[in-house]
């Protein structure tokens, strides 16, 4: 039989025997060759050793190392990822030391509120820590709909959908609603999540000058016919600058050009308006005139996650098609309960909103009186102190921390390089003297930070 199982005839047996004899002769001849002659043959090329890819060779990682080295040369400790002990309030404890805290968006002081904590604990006892599935399949809990209905009622719209991440809320909503034949017009100071959603949608993305509704109107007058759907995206309160858009003007523009208007109220809920219902309440706009309201649960509502609110049709569509909802685990039960409880406190105690607004106005007034550059801030919950370049902002943050104030730097690329700043978040629980003291420390430290050599001696 041959190797493949076929029968061999006589000629086949002869051929096999001859082949074996030739192979044996070749082996014997090779063994008789002098070692020197065999050594003359070039060694086969060695294959490069395979190894895992080294992420430290990426340009972004090299940039990080350069920034850390620069901070070391300037003699400042890195301001980011500092461990805080306990929960964030008007003060915080870092490395065993209590500081005045202006770096947490606990706007109404509800993080740690007894009602909020009790609701989260009760939810753990009843539902566990996780809902353990996407809400579409097996993760739906009664808490989810209670929160969504409460948000819709509070905001004055038909319905709402809660998501597990504020950033992902914008990304998945915009990515679902827009496509390659559409246009996203995004304010120049809008949050990264809005830009990422527009980018991933495949729509044409155009940035318009900050708060310039006239520019948007002119552009759409000339170009509206080039696109199928148009989304105009703004924020209710801008998180880096603390100012608000002219909402009635944007509503008029979007209506004239058959566009959708999306308002990101991550920093406006609980902050703007007499009862904290946001920019619509503050500027007298019918909430139903805005197609898409977006917000987060992690600021005023002291939880984690985000929401989209608007018409019932919009919410139905997103719950059925948005990847960040359909393919994501549902919002954890204690987080859902905490957000719902915080919303209940907000509704029951609107005086918290009034205190926050007084504190925001006080910080802005005192900072301007001290000669600090507060940029566009309108004195609500967010006020920047603009320093200039990123290195000086980092130095100033380090200096005020050493003197008792926790206010972190915002540097490039989060803001333009010459707009680097310290950002102050104000809480309803800050005492007037705490605000005054923080401004005094910052104003005293700023000239020193600007004059300090960039390389420590």
C-alpha positions in Angstrom: 0.0 0.0 0.0 1.2 3.6 -0.6 1.2 6.2 2.1 -2.2 7.4 0.9 -3.6 3.8 1.0 -3.6 3.2 -2.8 -2.2 -0.2 -4.1 1.4 -0.1 -5.6 2.3 -2.0 -8.7 5.9 -3.4 -9.4 7.0 -0.1 -11.0 5.8 1.8 -8.0 7.8 -0.4 -5.6 10.9 0.1 -7.7 10.5 3.9 -7.7 10.1 4.0 -3.9 13.2 1.9 -3.3 15.3 4.0 -5.6 14.1 7.2 -3.9 15.1 5.8 -0.5 18.6 4.8 -1.8 19.2 8.4 -3.2 18.2 10.0 0.0 20.6 7.8 2.0 23.5 8.7 -0.4 22.8 12.4 0.1 22.9 12.1 3.8 26.2 10.2 3.8 27.8 12.8 1.4 26.8 15.6 3.7 28.3 13.9 6.7 31.7 13.5 4.9 31.9 17.3 4.1 34.5 19.2 6.1 33.2 21.3 9.0 34.8 24.4 7.5 33.0 23.9 4.2 29.7 23.5 6.0 30.4 26.6 8.0 30.7 28.7 4.8 27.0 28.4 4.2 25.2 31.5 5.5 23.1 30.9 8.5 19.4 31.3 7.8 18.1 34.7 8.8 16.6 34.8 12.3 13.0 35.9 12.5 12.4 38.9 14.7 11.2 38.1 18.1 7.5 38.7 18.6 6.5 40.8 21.5 3.4 42.5 22.9 2.9 46.0 21.6 4.4 48.6 24.0 1.7 51.3 24.6 4.4 53.6 26.1 5.6 54.3 22.5 2.4 56.0 21.5 2.6 59.8 21.1 -0.1 60.4 23.7 1.8 58.4 26.4 5.0 60.3 25.6 3.1 63.6 26.0 1.8 62.4 29.4 5.4 61.6 30.5 6.5 65.0 29.4 3.8 66.7 31.4 4.7 64.7 34.5 8.3 65.6 34.1 7.4 69.3 33.7 5.4 69.2 36.9 8.4 67.7 38.7 10.7 70.4 37.3 8.3 73.1 38.5 8.3 71.5 42.0 4.5 70.9 42.1 2.6 67.8 43.0 0.3 66.4 40.3 -3.2 67.8 41.1 -5.2 64.9 39.6 -6.3 61.6 41.1 -5.9 62.9 44.6 -7.6 60.6 47.0 -10.4 62.2 49.1 -11.5 60.8 52.4 -15.3 60.7 53.0 -17.9 62.3 50.8 -17.5 65.6 48.9 -19.2 68.6 50.6 -18.3 72.2 51.2 -15.1 70.9 52.7 -13.1 67.8 51.9 -10.2 65.8 53.5 -7.1 65.0 51.4 -4.2 63.2 53.0 -5.7 63.8 56.4 -6.0 67.5 55.9 -9.4 69.4 55.7 -9.6 71.9 52.8 -12.3 74.3 51.6 -13.7 72.3 48.6 -14.6 74.0 45.3 -13.9 71.1 43.0 -17.1 69.0 43.4 -20.4 69.6 41.7 -22.5 68.8 44.8 -24.5 71.9 43.9 -27.4 71.5 46.4 -25.5 69.7 49.1 -27.5 66.5 48.5 -24.5 64.1 48.4 -24.8 62.5 51.8 -28.3 63.9 52.6 -30.0 61.5 55.0 -33.0 60.9 52.7 -30.7 60.2 49.7 -28.5 57.8 51.7 -31.5 56.0 53.2 -33.1 55.5 49.7 -29.9 54.0 48.3 -29.5 51.7 51.2 -33.1 50.5 51.0 -32.6 49.8 47.3 -29.6 47.6 48.0 -31.6 45.6 50.5 -34.4 45.1 48.1 -32.7 44.8 44.7 -29.1 44.2 45.3 -26.2 46.3 44.0 -26.7 45.6 40.3 -29.8 45.0 38.1 -27.6 42.4 36.3 -28.9 42.8 32.8 -29.9 45.3 30.1 -33.3 46.8 30.9 -34.6 45.5 27.5 -34.2 41.9 28.6 -34.2 41.3 32.4 -32.8 44.5 34.0 -36.0 46.6 34.3 -37.0 47.6 37.8 -39.9 49.8 39.0 -37.3 52.3 40.2 -36.3 53.1 36.7 -39.7 54.1 35.5 -40.4 56.0 38.7 -37.2 58.1 38.2 -37.9 58.7 34.5 -41.5 59.8 35.1 -40.4 62.0 38.0 -37.8 63.7 35.7 -40.3 64.2 32.9 -42.8 65.7 35.3 -40.2 68.0 36.9 -39.0 69.2 33.5 -42.4 69.6 32.0 -42.1 67.1 29.1 -43.8 63.8 28.2 -41.1 61.3 29.1 -37.5 60.5 29.9 -35.0 57.7 29.5 -32.2 57.1 32.1 -28.8 55.9 31.0 -25.8 54.5 33.1 -23.4 57.3 32.0 -23.8 61.0 31.4 -21.1 61.0 28.7 -22.5 58.0 27.0 -26.0 59.6 27.0 -24.9 62.3 24.6 -22.8 59.9 22.5 -25.5 57.3 22.0 -28.4 59.7 21.6 -26.7 61.8 19.0 -25.2 58.8 17.3 -28.6 57.2 17.1 -30.5 60.3 15.8 -28.1 61.5 13.2 -26.5 59.9 10.1 -24.2 60.7 7.1 -26.8 62.9 5.4 -27.4 65.0 8.5 -25.7 68.0 10.1 -24.7 68.7 13.7 -24.2 72.3 14.6 -22.3 72.4 17.9 -21.4 75.3 20.1 -17.7 75.9 20.3 -17.7 75.5 24.1 -19.9 72.4 24.2 -18.9 69.3 26.2 -16.7 66.6 24.7 -19.5 64.1 24.8 -21.6 66.2 22.3 -18.6 66.3 19.9 -18.0 62.6 20.2 -21.6 61.8 19.5 -21.6 64.0 16.4 -18.4 62.5 15.2 -19.5 58.9 15.7 -22.8 59.5 14.0 -21.1 60.2 10.7 -23.0 63.4 10.3 -21.3 66.6 9.0 -20.1 68.4 12.1 -19.7 72.2 12.2 -18.6 74.2 15.2 -20.3 77.6 15.6 -19.0 80.6 17.6 -20.0 80.4 21.3 -23.6 81.4 21.9 -23.8 83.0 18.4 -27.4 82.2 17.3 -27.1 84.8 14.5 -24.2 82.8 13.0 -26.4 79.6 13.1 -29.3 81.4 11.5 -27.1 82.8 8.7 -25.5 79.4 8.0 -28.8 77.6 7.9 -30.3 80.2 5.6 -27.6 79.4 3.1 -27.0 75.7 3.6 -30.1 74.1 5.2 -31.1 72.4 1.9 -27.8 70.5 1.8 -28.8 68.2 4.7 -31.7 66.0 5.7 -31.8 66.5 9.4 -30.1 69.2 11.5 -29.3 69.2 15.2 -28.3 72.3 17.0 -26.5 71.5 20.3 -26.0 73.9 23.2 -25.6 73.7 27.0 -28.0 75.2 29.5 -25.0 76.2 31.7 -21.5 75.8 30.2 -19.4 73.7 32.5 -16.1 75.5 31.8 -17.2 79.1 31.7 -20.4 79.3 33.8 -22.5 81.2 31.3 -25.8 80.4 29.6 -27.1 80.8 26.0 -30.1 82.9 24.8 -32.5 80.0 24.7 -35.5 81.9 23.2 -33.3 83.0 20.3 -32.0 79.5 19.6 -35.6 78.2 19.7 -36.6 80.8 17.2 -33.7 79.9 14.9 -34.3 76.1 15.0 -38.0 76.6 14.4 -37.4 78.8 11.3 -35.0 76.2 9.8 -36.8 73.0 10.7 -34.0 71.8 13.0 -33.8 69.9 16.3 -32.5 71.8 19.3 -30.7 69.8 22.0 -29.9 71.4 25.4 -27.4 69.7 27.7 -28.4 70.7 31.2 -25.8 68.7 33.1 -24.8 71.8 35.1 -28.2 73.6 34.9 -30.6 71.2 36.6 -31.1 72.4 40.2 -29.0 75.5 39.4 -31.0 77.7 37.1 -34.6 78.9 37.6 -36.5 79.7 40.8 -37.1 76.1 41.6 -34.1 74.6 39.8 -35.9 73.4 36.7 -33.2 74.7 34.5 -32.8 77.2 31.7 -36.3 76.9 30.4 -37.6 78.1 33.8 -35.0 80.8 34.1 -35.7 82.3 30.7 -39.4 81.6 30.4 -39.3 79.1 27.6 -41.9 76.3 27.1 -40.0 73.1 27.6 -42.0 71.4 24.8 -40.4 73.9 22.3 -37.1 72.1 22.7 -36.9 68.7 21.1 -34.1 67.1 23.3 -33.3 67.8 26.9 -30.2 66.1 28.2 -29.0 66.0 31.8 -26.8 64.0 34.2 -27.7 62.4 37.5 -24.2 63.0 39.0 -24.4 66.8 39.7 -27.4 68.1 41.5 -28.9 64.7 41.9 -25.8 63.2 43.6 -25.9 59.9 41.7 -24.4 58.6 38.5 -25.7 58.4 34.9 -27.7 60.6 32.5 -31.0 61.1 30.9 -32.8 62.3 27.8 -36.1 63.9 28.2 -38.7 65.1 25.6 -41.5 63.6 23.7 -42.8 60.1 24.2 -41.8 59.3 20.6 -38.2 60.3 21.2 -37.9 58.2 24.4 -39.5 55.2 22.7 -37.1 55.5 19.8 -34.0 55.7 22.0 -35.1 52.9 24.2 -35.5 50.6 21.2 -32.5 51.7 19.1 -29.8 53.6 21.1 -26.8 51.2 21.6 -25.9 52.8 24.9 -29.3 51.8 26.3 -30.2 48.6 24.5 -26.8 46.9 24.9 -25.9 48.4 28.3 -26.7 47.1 31.8 -29.5 49.1 33.4 -28.8 51.8 35.9 -27.9 50.2 39.3 -30.7 50.2 41.8 -29.0 52.2 44.6 -28.0 54.9 42.0 -31.5 55.1 40.6 -33.0 55.3 44.1 -30.5 58.0 45.1 -31.3 60.2 42.1 -35.0 59.8 42.7 -34.6 60.8 46.4 -32.4 63.8 45.5 -35.1 65.0 43.0 -37.7 64.7 45.8 -35.6 66.8 48.1 -35.1 69.4 45.3 -38.8 69.7 44.8 -39.6 69.9 48.5 -36.8 72.4 49.4 -36.5 75.0 46.6 -34.7 77.2 49.1 -31.6 75.2 48.4 -31.6 76.6 44.9 -31.9 80.1 46.3 -28.9 79.6 48.6 -26.9 78.2 45.7 -27.7 81.2 43.5 -26.7 83.6 46.3 -23.4 81.8 46.8 -22.7 81.8 43.1 -23.3 85.5 42.9 -21.2 86.2 45.9 -18.2 84.2 44.6 -18.4 86.1 41.2 -18.7 89.5 42.9 -15.8 88.9 45.3 -13.6 87.4 42.6 -14.1 90.4 40.3 -13.6 92.9 43.1 -10.3 91.2 43.8 -9.2 91.6 40.2 -9.5 88.0 39.1 -10.4 87.2 35.5 -13.7 85.3 35.7 -14.3 85.1 32.0 -17.8 84.7 30.9 -19.2 83.5 34.2 -22.7 84.7 35.1 -22.4 83.8 38.8 -24.3 80.6 39.0 -22.6 77.3 40.1 -19.5 77.5 38.0 -16.9 80.3 38.0 -13.5 80.1 36.4 -10.4 82.1 37.4 -8.5 82.4 34.2 -4.7 82.3 34.6 -3.3 81.9 31.1 -1.0 79.0 30.2 -1.5 75.5 31.6 1.8 75.5 33.7 0.8 78.6 35.6 -2.7 77.2 36.3 -1.2 74.1 37.7 1.2 76.1 39.9 -1.7 78.3 41.2 -3.8 75.2 42.0 -0.9 73.7 43.9 -0.3 76.9 45.8 -3.9 77.4 46.9 -4.1 73.8 48.0 -1.2 74.2 50.3 -3.0 77.2 51.7 -6.3 75.4 52.3 -8.4 75.5 49.1 -9.1 72.6 46.8 -9.7 74.1 43.3 -8.3 72.1 40.4 -6.8 73.4 37.2 -8.4 73.0 33.8 -5.7 73.0 31.1 -5.2 72.3 27.4 -6.8 70.5 25.6 -9.9 70.8 27.8 -9.7 74.6 27.1 -7.5 76.6 24.8 -3.9 76.9 26.0 -4.2 80.6 26.8 -7.5 80.1 28.6 -6.1 77.7 31.3 -7.9 78.3 34.6 -8.9 77.2 38.0 -12.5 76.2 38.1 -14.6 76.8 41.2 -17.8 74.8 41.8 -20.1 76.4 44.4 -22.5 74.6 46.7 -25.6 75.7 48.5 -23.8 74.6 51.7 -20.8 76.9 51.4 -20.8 79.5 54.1 -20.2 83.1 53.0 -17.0 83.3 54.9 -15.7 80.1 53.2 -16.3 81.8 49.8 -14.6 85.0 50.9 -11.6 83.1 52.2 -11.2 81.1 49.0 -11.2 84.3 46.9 -8.7 85.9 49.3 -6.3 83.0 49.1 -6.6 82.7 45.3 -6.1 86.5 44.8 -3.0 86.5 47.0 -1.5 83.5 45.4 -2.0 84.5 41.7 0.8 87.1 41.5 3.2 84.6 43.1 2.2 81.9 40.6 2.7 84.2 37.6 6.1 85.3 38.9 7.4 81.9 39.9 10.1 80.3 37.7 8.9 77.3 35.8 11.9 75.3 36.8 12.3 74.8 40.6 15.6 76.0 41.9 
